[in-house]
Amino acid sequence: MCRIGNRAAGIVALVIVLAAGINGCNTPAGPAGGLQVDYQGSVVQGDGQGGPAGTLLPTQLIVRFDAYDHTTQQLIGPVRNTAVNWSGPGTITPVATTTNSLGEVTADWTLDYSLGSQQLVATLSVSGSNHIVAFVPFKATATGGQALSITGGDQQTDAVGHLLSTPLTVLFSANGLPIYNGVQWSVTTGGGTVSQANTITDATGHTSVQWTLGSTLGQQSVTATTTLPGGGTSSVTFQATATTNTPPPVGCQATGVQHATGITASETWTAAAGPHHVPAALALAVSNNAALTVEAGALVCMGYRASLNFAGGATLLAGSPGGAQVIFTSEDPTGQLPWEGINLTSTGGAPTGFSTIYNALM
């Protein structure tokens, strides 16, 4: 019969180990053979601690194993040079060791990230036996825990369809310590888009995405979620306010020039002939190394969901130094029906610098 217990708590439990060819328990290192021996494990220190989840407990765990004569229940002595293994949540250092001259082993316990009660067990196996002959439990309470928190990009305001100026940034940490983990991003209201659906936190525990607002006026939201190492999830929600787009400059109601077919040869859109209209939903293609020149002071009015797309070596030359700004805008007089924007996949020219863009989604 092998006795175990928590001497510090005054609790003794009995475990009977039965196996063919074993008469009672093994004799501990030190005492003479031929005895039936009971083994008792007891806590010396470290039981019942508490600390933040994912952190090292301040007090080392020490457990002692002693041997007793089964018949007389007299103390034989400490169980020396005998294997002890630790098992349980979190990180235990070292996981396996041997008892010293006092029958003791010492270990450091870093708690798991899960909250609440955690239990670690020290088990003794006497040499020559494949059986656990004594074990001692240690308990600790993990507080705080790990969670996502918002560190930037919340509560912004911009026009519908606009890319917000500040990225959405979260921190994943446990009690102030950064954690490397994946984060999932999703638009929950408003119909906008985020630049990435999945990101991974960096060495500081941070990760971020860009948020383009949808077409819904008022409150819009994006949620970031991570799966906790100990199970469950942690989420935070970003809020933004989408306002009415800036009304376009007066002038798009004039007839001007309609551009409804693709451009494959170089041409110039003059200020005098404007405004220049691109019909709604048309992706106007400029290709074949064509150069589209838009004169300084020209007004380009884009229909709802229309776009200008440059490919195949095509270039855009918009405005000129010292000249009036080229205006690219939605032709909707309220500014609430945006156009898609200008896609420059070819090199050579851009609308910035000498141009102003109103109410584009990109």
N, C-alpha and C positions, 0 to 999 in steps of 0.2 A: 504494500500500500504506500502511495506516494502523496505526501501532504503538501498542499500549497496554501498560500494565504497572503493577506496584506497585514503584516505585523503592525504597521503604523496605525492602521485603523482598527486593530483588535479583531479582525475577521479571519477565520480559518476555514477553508473549504477542503474537502477530501476528493481526490481523484484516484480511482483504482486502475492500474495499468495491468492488463492481462495479456499474456502472449505465451505461446507454446515454448517450453524450454527455459522460461524465466521464472525463478522462484523469488517472488517479491520484487525488489528494486535493486539496481546496481549500487555497488559500494562506491562512495565518493573518493576522490583522490586524497590520500593521506591516511585514513583509518585502515585497520587491518581488514582482510576479506572475511568471508564467511558470515557476515551479518545480513539480516534483513533491514533495509534502510528506508526511512521516510525522508523525502526531500521537501523542504519548505522554502518558498520564495517570499520575500518581503520588500516593500518599498522603503528605501533609505531617504530619498528626497525626490521632489519633482512632480508628485502626483497632485491633481486638482488645480493646476495652473490655468490661467486665462491670458489671452493675448489676441492681437489683430490677426485675422486670417492671412495666411501666406507669410507669416513672420516667424523668426526664431524665438522660442520661449526663453525667458531670461534665466531660468534655473535648469541646470543639467539634470537629466534623469539618472538616478543611481538605484540599482536593485541588488539585493544580496540573496544568495542561496546557501542554506545550511542543511546538514544531514543529521538525522536523529535515529537512535536505535529504535527499531520498530517495537521491540518487546518492552523496553524500559522507558521509552520516550525521553531518554537522556540525550543531550546535545553531544554529537560526535565531533562536529567542527564544521568550518566553512567548506563548501565544495570548490576546490581550487582547480585551475587549469582546465576548465570544462566549457564547452561551446554554449554560447547564448546567442540567439537570433531575435531580432526585433521585426515586428510586422504591424502594419497599420497605415493610415492615411498620412500624407505629407512626406517629408524627407527625414530619414533617421541616419545619423552619422556617429559611429559606423553601424552598418546594418548587422554585421556579425562580429563577434569578438569572444574572448575567453575570460573567465573569472580570474581575479587576482588572488593574492594570498589571503585576503579577507573574504573571498567568495563573492566579490562585487564586480559589477561592470557599470560603465558610465556611457551615456549617449546624449547627443544634442538632438532636439526635436524641432523641426520647422513645420508649422501647421499647414494643413491643406487649405485651399481657398474656400472651401465650403464653410458655411456658418453653423454655429451651434456646437453640440458635444462631439468630440472626436476621441477615439480610444486606440491606444497603442499597447501591444502585448510583447513582453520579454519571455522567451521560452528557453528552458534548459534541457539539453540532451546529454546524458552521461555517456562517456566513451564506451564503445562496445555494445550499445543498444541503439536500435533504430527508432526508439519511442521517445516522445516528449515526456519527461518525468515531472516537470513543474512549469508553471507559467504564472506571470504576474501582470495584471493590467494597469495601465496608467491612463487617466482621463484628463482632458483639457477642454476648455471652452473657447471657440474661435469667435471673435467679435469683428464688427466693421465689415470686412469683406471687400470684394472687388466690384467695380461698377464703371460704366461709361459716364462721362460728364462733358458738358459743352464748354469749350474754351474759346470759341469764336464763330461769328457768322449768324448768330441768332437775332431775331427781331429787326431785320432789315426792311426797307421800303423802297420799291422801285416800280416802274411801269410794267404792265403785263408784257410777257414775251422777252423781257430783258434779262441778261446775265447779271446776277448780283455781283457787286464789286468785291465783297469779302467772302472767301471760301468758308464752307461749313467745316468746323474742326472739332474733333472730340479727343478726349484723353481716356485711355483705359488703364486703370491703376488699382492697386490694392493697398489701402492705407498709405497713400502717397508714393508707392513704389510702382514704376511703369511696368506694363505687361505687354508682351508681344502676342498679338492675336488678330484674327480676321474680323472685319466689320462689314455688315451688309447695309446698303442704303436703298431706300425706297421712297418715292413720292406718295404721300398719303392723301393729300387734298390739293386741288388746284390744277392738276394736269400738266405740270412742268416736267423738267428732266434734270437728272444729275449726271455729272460727267463720268462716273463709274458706279457700277452696282456693287462691287466688292473691292475693298481695300484692306491693307494690313498695317497695323500700327508700327511706328519706327522705334528706334532705341529709346526715345523719350516717352513712348506710349501714345503718341499722337498720330492721327491720320485725318485727311480732309478730302473734300470733293467740291466742285463748282456746281452752283444751282442756277438754272435758267427758269424763270417763272413761267407758269402757264397762262392761259388766256382768261382765267377766272378773276374777276375783280374781288378785292378784299383779302381775307385770310387764306394763306396757302401753307402747306406743311410738308416736311421731309423727316423721316424717322431713320435713325441709325441703331442697329441691333448687333450685339455680339453674343456668342455662346460662351458661357462661363466654364472654366476648366473643371469646376466641381459639379457641373450640371446646371440647367436652367439658362436663362438669358437675362441680359441687361439692355435697356433701350432708353434713348433720349429722343425728343422731338424738337425740331427747329421750326420756328414760325416766321413768316414774312407777310408783308402787306403789299398787294398788287394794286396799283393805281391806274387811272386812265392815262393812255399814252399822250405825249405832247402833240397837240394839233399841228398838222403840217403847215408850212407857209402857204399863204394865199397864192393861187395861180394854177393849181392842178386842174381847176374846172375848165380852163381854156382848152381849145381843141388841140392845137399843136400838132405833133407828129406821132403816129402809131408805129411801134416796132414789134411786129408780131411774128417775124420769121428769123431763123438763125443767121448769124453773121459769119461769113467765110472769107471776106475781103475787107481790108482796112477801110474805115469810114470815120467821119467826124460828126458829132452831135453839137451843133452850134447853139449858142445862147439865143440868137435871134429867131431861130426856127422853133424854139421850144414853146411850151413844155413838151418833153419827150415822154411818151406813155408806153409802158409795158403792160399788156393785159393781165388780168387776174389769173392766177394759177399757172402762168406760163413760165417755164424755165428757159429763159432766152439764152441760147448757146452761142458763144463766140469762140471760133476754132480756126484751124488751118493757118496758124501764124498771123492771123489778122490782128491789127491794132485798132482798138476802139478809143478814139480821142473824144473826150467830153470837154468842151471849152469852158474857160472860167466864166462864172455867172450863169451857167446853164442849169435848168431845173429838170430833174428826172423824176417822174411820178410813177410809182410801182403799184400795180393792182394787188389785191388781197392774195397772199401766198405766192406772188410772182418772185422771180429771182434772176440774177445775172450770173452766168456760169462760164468761166474762162478755162479752156483746155487746149491741148494740141498746139502749144507754143503761142497762143493768143495773149495779148497784153491789154491792160487798161491804163490810159493816160488821162487822169482827171485833174483839171485846173492847172494853174501855173503860178509861179512865185509873183507876188504883188497883185494878182488878179482877184476878182470877186470869187467867193466860195462857190463850188459846185454843190448843189443840193440834191441828195438822193432821199426820197421820202415816200411814204404811203400816200396814195391819192385819196384815201378816205378822209373827208374833212374833219371827222371827229378824232382821228388818230387811233381808233379802237380796232381797226382791221389791219394788222401788220403784214408786211411782206417778208419774204424769207431771208433776203440779204444777198451779198456778193461773194461768190465762191471763186477764189483765185488759186487754181491748181497749177497754173503756168507761172513762170517767173516774168518779171518786168512790169512794174507799175502797181500802184495801189491807190485807193481813194482817199487815204488819210493824208493830212497835211494841208491840202488845198480843197478839202471837201467836208461837208457836214451830212451825217446820216441820221434820219429820223425814223423811228418806229420799225426797225428791222429786228427780226428774231435772232439773227446771228451776224 
